[in-house]
């Protein structure tokens, strides 16, 4: 079975369970902490995918990594994933949970990439335009990439508008 299908099914089931308990937002925050732990400690991936590490040890490691001792729902999620031998998919499950959560809450992710940091004036001008195009709450994020040379890249969910100088130069060289 495809890893994306497995992760999506688990994420949806986990979201539905958390929503029934009215803890979907708290669970998202805890899962994001766990995702950060995977980034900070690459050895965590090795431990979780190591077949010689017992299920109980994996549960203990994951529980400690995201400080889940206080969150019973997160403990249940970790136990479910590990007991079903899906611990190798946990990062994908977290990523998919975030997507399921955003879709359920009507949150649209917008990413603006510019050469220099975008000021608040640009954000204020773009937000009404984006709000008309999309339905739901806009999660506006910015980042910088000096490699663009100039211009910008605007990503709304899975749509991308690349108006960077780098892209224009690439297209010109392709045409020549």
Secondary structure, DSSP 8 states (H G I E B T S, - for coil): --HHHHHHHHHHHHHHHHHHTT-HHHHHHHHHHHHHHHHH-THHHHHHH-TTS-HHHHHHHHHHHTTGGG-HHHHHHHHHHHHTT-GGGHHHHHHHHHHHHHHHHTEEEEEEEESS---HHHHHHHHHHHHHHS-SEEEEEEEE-GGG-SSEEEEETTEEEE--HHHHHHHHHHH-
